[in-house]
């Protein structure tokens, strides 16, 4: 049986990789991928804490599934926004988003 600490270490690494990627990248697609890493780290925490605190119940797994569904919807909306940005200014770099202001 794998100890809970190993799962939490993987989740922490994913969380900090997502935060680092979000703060250092200037491409909106790379920032979206970093946000997805952060959300996946929280999904791992939901499943792990459910398994170790309440082994017979499935609340953590349902929270993780709900979070995955929300992440998929958020990604679809974000990609649609990026496509519209690219159609208007031919770039998805964050520094070029100032051109969208009136």
MDTraj code that builds the backbone (N, CA, C; nanometers):
import mdtraj as md
import numpy as np

residues = "UNK UNK UNK UNK UNK UNK UNK UNK UNK UNK UNK UNK UNK UNK UNK UNK UNK UNK UNK UNK UNK UNK UNK UNK UNK UNK UNK UNK UNK UNK UNK UNK UNK UNK UNK UNK UNK UNK UNK UNK UNK UNK UNK UNK UNK UNK UNK UNK UNK UNK UNK UNK UNK UNK UNK UNK UNK UNK UNK UNK UNK UNK UNK UNK UNK UNK UNK UNK UNK UNK UNK UNK UNK UNK UNK UNK UNK UNK UNK UNK UNK UNK UNK UNK UNK UNK UNK UNK UNK UNK UNK UNK UNK UNK UNK UNK UNK UNK UNK UNK UNK UNK".split()
xyz = np.array([
    [0.0847, -0.1185, 0.0000],
    [0.0000, 0.0000, 0.0000],
    [0.0889, 0.1245, 0.0000],
    [0.0554, 0.2180, -0.0853],
    [0.1331, 0.3416, -0.0971],
    [0.0866, 0.4402, 0.0102],
    [0.1802, 0.5040, 0.0761],
    [0.1473, 0.5984, 0.1826],
    [0.0921, 0.7283, 0.1245],
    [0.0148, 0.7960, 0.2061],
    [-0.0492, 0.9192, 0.1634],
    [0.0536, 1.0272, 0.1314],
    [0.1669, 1.0266, 0.1975],
    [0.2671, 1.1307, 0.1770],
    [0.3185, 1.1324, 0.0327],
    [0.3288, 1.0155, -0.0291],
    [0.3781, 1.0094, -0.1670],
    [0.2808, 1.0776, -0.2633],
    [0.1524, 1.0535, -0.2427],
    [0.0527, 1.1207, -0.3252],
    [0.0567, 1.2719, -0.3039],
    [0.0722, 1.3127, -0.1801],
    [0.0757, 1.4551, -0.1501],
    [0.2006, 1.5212, -0.2060],
    [0.3114, 1.4494, -0.2100],
    [0.4339, 1.5039, -0.2701],
    [0.4139, 1.5257, -0.4189],
    [0.3540, 1.4272, -0.4868],
    [0.3270, 1.4419, -0.6306],
    [0.2309, 1.5577, -0.6548],
    [0.1293, 1.5675, -0.5718],
    [0.0325, 1.6765, -0.5851],
    [0.0974, 1.8127, -0.5615],
    [0.1859, 1.8205, -0.4646],
    [0.2553, 1.9462, -0.4359],
    [0.3469, 1.9862, -0.5502],
    [0.4169, 1.8895, -0.6071],
    [0.5042, 1.9194, -0.7213],
    [0.4217, 1.9701, -0.8393],
    [0.3073, 1.9046, -0.8632],
    [0.2212, 1.9505, -0.9722],
    [0.1684, 2.0913, -0.9456],
    [0.1305, 2.1186, -0.8211],
    [0.0788, 2.2505, -0.7863],
    [0.1834, 2.3587, -0.8095],
    [0.3044, 2.3369, -0.7611],
    [0.4080, 2.4389, -0.7763],
    [0.4558, 2.4509, -0.9200],
    [0.4543, 2.3411, -0.9956],
    [0.4876, 2.3500, -1.1387],
    [0.3824, 2.4323, -1.2113],
    [0.2562, 2.4158, -1.1745],
    [0.1494, 2.4957, -1.2344],
    [0.1601, 2.6427, -1.1984],
    [0.1895, 2.6722, -1.0737],
    [0.2040, 2.8116, -1.0313],
    [0.3235, 2.8760, -1.1009],
    [0.4343, 2.8041, -1.1067],
    [0.5535, 2.8565, -1.1737],
    [0.5256, 2.8802, -1.3220],
    [0.4609, 2.7858, -1.3869],
    [0.4289, 2.8011, -1.5281],
    [0.3343, 2.9169, -1.5535],
    [0.2377, 2.9353, -1.4658],
    [0.1432, 3.0460, -1.4841],
    [0.2112, 3.1811, -1.4679],
    [0.3027, 3.1909, -1.3729],
    [0.3670, 3.3197, -1.3466],
    [0.4782, 3.3527, -1.4458],
    [0.5378, 3.2531, -1.5093],
    [0.6516, 3.2802, -1.5971],
    [0.6170, 3.2795, -1.7452],
    [0.5107, 3.2156, -1.7854],
    [0.4773, 3.2070, -1.9277],
    [0.4050, 3.3318, -1.9742],
    [0.4262, 3.3648, -2.0995],
    [0.3598, 3.4810, -2.1589],
    [0.2656, 3.4418, -2.2715],
    [0.2451, 3.3125, -2.2883],
    [0.1550, 3.2609, -2.3893],
    [0.0273, 3.2165, -2.3186],
    [-0.0884, 3.2555, -2.3704],
    [-0.2124, 3.2227, -2.3006],
    [-0.2395, 3.0722, -2.2996],
    [-0.1962, 3.0010, -2.4014],
    [-0.2158, 2.8562, -2.4028],
    [-0.1295, 2.7884, -2.2960],
    [-0.0065, 2.8327, -2.2796],
    [0.0794, 2.7775, -2.1750],
    [0.0242, 2.8113, -2.0359],
    [-0.0349, 2.9289, -2.0220],
    [-0.0956, 2.9646, -1.8942],
    [-0.2164, 2.8757, -1.8654],
    [-0.2934, 2.8429, -1.9687],
    [-0.4080, 2.7532, -1.9510],
    [-0.3623, 2.6144, -1.9089],
    [-0.2562, 2.5654, -1.9683],
    [-0.2031, 2.4345, -1.9300],
    [-0.1557, 2.4368, -1.7850],
    [-0.0977, 2.5479, -1.7413],
    [-0.0538, 2.5600, -1.6021],
    [-0.1729, 2.5588, -1.5063],
    [-0.2811, 2.6231, -1.5449],
    [-0.4019, 2.6201, -1.4619],
    [-0.4565, 2.4782, -1.4533],
    [-0.4495, 2.4054, -1.5632],
    [-0.4941, 2.2662, -1.5616],
    [-0.4084, 2.1813, -1.4685],
    [-0.2785, 2.2075, -1.4632],
    [-0.1925, 2.1359, -1.3678],
    [-0.2360, 2.1624, -1.2237],
    [-0.2689, 2.2865, -1.1944],
    [-0.3131, 2.3220, -1.0600],
    [-0.4431, 2.2493, -1.0260],
    [-0.5362, 2.2466, -1.1201],
    [-0.6632, 2.1790, -1.0959],
    [-0.6456, 2.0276, -1.0809],
    [-0.5544, 1.9694, -1.1563],
    [-0.5282, 1.8262, -1.1421],
    [-0.4649, 1.7939, -1.0073],
    [-0.3842, 1.8850, -0.9557],
    [-0.3274, 1.8644, -0.8218],
    [-0.4379, 1.8619, -0.7160],
    [-0.5369, 1.9469, -0.7305],
    [-0.6477, 1.9448, -0.6343],
    [-0.7308, 1.8181, -0.6496],
    [-0.7456, 1.7681, -0.7722],
    [-0.8197, 1.6430, -0.7920],
    [-0.7498, 1.5261, -0.7234],
    [-0.6185, 1.5230, -0.7312],
    [-0.5430, 1.4182, -0.6621],
    [-0.5665, 1.4280, -0.5117],
    [-0.5671, 1.5490, -0.4589],
    [-0.5912, 1.5656, -0.3146],
    [-0.7307, 1.5186, -0.2751],
    [-0.8315, 1.5496, -0.3566],
    [-0.9673, 1.5018, -0.3269],
    [-0.9703, 1.3503, -0.3164],
    [-0.9123, 1.2823, -0.4143],
    [-0.9167, 1.1363, -0.4164],
    [-0.8351, 1.0757, -0.3019],
    [-0.7189, 1.1326, -0.2750],
    [-0.6322, 1.0768, -0.1708],
    [-0.6935, 1.0935, -0.0326],
    [-0.7424, 1.2126, -0.0021],
    [-0.8006, 1.2332, 0.1302],
    [-0.9267, 1.1504, 0.1487],
    [-1.0015, 1.1300, 0.0409],
    [-1.1181, 1.0428, 0.0516],
    [-1.0753, 0.8994, 0.0818],
    [-0.9731, 0.8536, 0.0141],
    [-0.9281, 0.7142, 0.0311],
    [-0.8753, 0.6887, 0.1713],
    [-0.8016, 0.7838, 0.2260],
    [-0.7381, 0.7590, 0.3555],
    [-0.8243, 0.8007, 0.4742],
    [-0.9160, 0.8951, 0.4557],
    [-0.9998, 0.9371, 0.5680],
    [-1.1325, 0.8621, 0.5738],
    [-1.1936, 0.8401, 0.4567],
    [-1.3233, 0.7724, 0.4503],
    [-1.3176, 0.6635, 0.3429],
    [-1.2555, 0.5496, 0.3720],
    [-1.2313, 0.4486, 0.2677],
    [-1.3577, 0.3883, 0.2076],
    [-1.4682, 0.3827, 0.2814],
    [-1.5890, 0.3198, 0.2286],
    [-1.6784, 0.4163, 0.1522],
    [-1.6502, 0.5446, 0.1568],
    [-1.7364, 0.6433, 0.0926],
    [-1.6686, 0.6994, -0.0317],
    [-1.7469, 0.7628, -0.1181],
    [-1.6946, 0.8080, -0.2466],
    [-1.7072, 0.9588, -0.2685],
    [-1.7237, 1.0370, -0.1630],
    [-1.7422, 1.1793, -0.1803],
    [-1.6232, 1.2457, -0.2489],
    [-1.5029, 1.2086, -0.2102],
    [-1.3835, 1.2677, -0.2705],
    [-1.3737, 1.2374, -0.4184],
    [-1.4131, 1.1167, -0.4569],
    [-1.4094, 1.0804, -0.5980],
    [-1.5137, 1.1592, -0.6770],
    [-1.6301, 1.1803, -0.6177],
    [-1.7318, 1.2595, -0.6860],
    [-1.6901, 1.4062, -0.6965],
    [-1.6244, 1.4582, -0.5932],
    [-1.5706, 1.5939, -0.6019],
    [-1.4672, 1.6040, -0.7130],
    [-1.3830, 1.5022, -0.7245],
    [-1.2817, 1.5021, -0.8306],
    [-1.3466, 1.4952, -0.9677],
    [-1.4474, 1.4117, -0.9851],
    [-1.5171, 1.4046, -1.1140],
    [-1.5864, 1.5360, -1.1470],
    [-1.6478, 1.5981, -1.0475],
    [-1.7110, 1.7274, -1.0691],
    [-1.6076, 1.8322, -1.1073],
    [-1.4936, 1.8292, -1.0427],
    [-1.3860, 1.9231, -1.0743],
    [-1.3315, 1.9003, -1.2146],
    [-1.3210, 1.7747, -1.2571],
    [-1.2758, 1.7457, -1.3929],
    [-1.3755, 1.7984, -1.4948],
    [-1.5047, 1.7839, -1.4676],
    [-1.6066, 1.8363, -1.5590],
    [-1.5995, 1.9886, -1.5675],
    [-1.5810, 2.0547, -1.4553],
    [-1.5671, 2.2002, -1.4551],
    [-1.4411, 2.2414, -1.5295],
    [-1.3331, 2.1675, -1.5125],
    [-1.2079, 2.1978, -1.5826],
    [-1.2246, 2.1841, -1.7334],
    [-1.2973, 2.0829, -1.7768],
    [-1.3199, 2.0641, -1.9202],
    [-1.4017, 2.1788, -1.9781],
    [-1.5038, 2.2221, -1.9056],
    [-1.5840, 2.3348, -1.9530],
    [-1.5022, 2.4634, -1.9550],
    [-1.4220, 2.4833, -1.8529],
    [-1.3362, 2.6022, -1.8468],
    [-1.2353, 2.6029, -1.9605],
    [-1.1803, 2.4871, -1.9931],
    [-1.0840, 2.4776, -2.1025],
    [-1.1498, 2.5079, -2.2365],
    [-1.2700, 2.4568, -2.2573],
    [-1.3408, 2.4834, -2.3831],
    [-1.3684, 2.6322, -2.4003],
    [-1.4108, 2.6974, -2.2940],
    [-1.4371, 2.8424, -2.3019],
    [-1.3075, 2.9189, -2.3237],
    [-1.2011, 2.8808, -2.2544],
    [-1.0729, 2.9508, -2.2682],
    [-1.0161, 2.9356, -2.4091],
    [-1.0279, 2.8167, -2.4667],
    [-0.9770, 2.7977, -2.6032],
    [-1.0609, 2.8768, -2.7026],
    [-1.1917, 2.8851, -2.6810],
    [-1.2752, 2.9677, -2.7689],
    [-1.2355, 3.1145, -2.7595],
    [-1.2051, 3.1611, -2.6401],
    [-1.1599, 3.2999, -2.6244],
    [-1.0260, 3.3203, -2.6935],
    [-0.9362, 3.2229, -2.6817],
    [-0.8055, 3.2350, -2.7482],
    [-0.8200, 3.2371, -2.9004],
    [-0.9118, 3.1600, -2.9530],
    [-0.9341, 3.1609, -3.0985],
    [-0.9841, 3.2980, -3.1429],
    [-1.0743, 3.3570, -3.0667],
    [-1.1225, 3.4915, -3.1010],
    [-1.0130, 3.5958, -3.0890],
    [-0.9287, 3.5841, -2.9893],
    [-0.8160, 3.6768, -2.9757],
    [-0.7225, 3.6628, -3.0947],
    [-0.6954, 3.5388, -3.1349],
    [-0.6053, 3.5170, -3.2476],
    [-0.6652, 3.5721, -3.3770],
    [-0.7947, 3.5609, -3.3936],
    [-0.8594, 3.6163, -3.5136],
    [-0.8481, 3.7682, -3.5184],
    [-0.8505, 3.8321, -3.4032],
    [-0.8470, 3.9787, -3.4001],
    [-0.7065, 4.0359, -3.4111],
    [-0.6110, 3.9798, -3.3399],
    [-0.4775, 4.0416, -3.3372],
    [-0.3665, 3.9491, -3.3849],
    [-0.3985, 3.8285, -3.4294],
    [-0.3016, 3.7335, -3.4861],
    [-0.1903, 3.6942, -3.3894],
    [-0.2203, 3.6931, -3.2611],
    [-0.1237, 3.6512, -3.1607],
    [-0.1993, 3.6147, -3.0342],
    [-0.1435, 3.5187, -2.9592],
    [-0.2047, 3.4852, -2.8304],
    [-0.1083, 3.5154, -2.7160],
    [-0.0114, 3.6018, -2.7420],
    [0.0809, 3.6448, -2.6370],
    [0.0100, 3.7431, -2.5440],
    [0.0412, 3.7345, -2.4167],
    [-0.0251, 3.8193, -2.3178],
    [0.0081, 3.9666, -2.3395],
    [0.1302, 3.9969, -2.3818],
    [0.1694, 4.1378, -2.3995],
    [0.0917, 4.2042, -2.5130],
    [0.0407, 4.1265, -2.6072],
    [-0.0352, 4.1831, -2.7185],
    [-0.1826, 4.2034, -2.6863],
    [-0.2266, 4.1624, -2.5697],
    [-0.3678, 4.1776, -2.5341],
    [-0.4039, 4.3223, -2.5047],
    [-0.3053, 4.4097, -2.4888],
    [-0.3333, 4.5514, -2.4712],
    [-0.3983, 4.6109, -2.5965],
    [-0.3762, 4.5478, -2.7111],
    [-0.4356, 4.5965, -2.8361],
    [-0.5867, 4.5800, -2.8394],
    [-0.6435, 4.4992, -2.7502],
    [-0.7869, 4.4775, -2.7488],
    [-0.8611, 4.5888, -2.6756],
    [-0.7895, 4.6740, -2.6020],
    [-0.8553, 4.7842, -2.5336],
    [-0.9040, 4.8875, -2.6338],
    [-1.0056, 4.9617, -2.5975],
    [-1.0599, 5.0633, -2.6873],
    [-0.9662, 5.1755, -2.6955],
])
top = md.Topology()
chain = top.add_chain()
for i, resn in enumerate(residues, 1):
    res = top.add_residue(resn, chain, resSeq=i)
    for name in ("N", "CA", "C"):
        top.add_atom(name, md.element.get_by_symbol(name[0]), res)
traj = md.Trajectory(xyz[None], top)
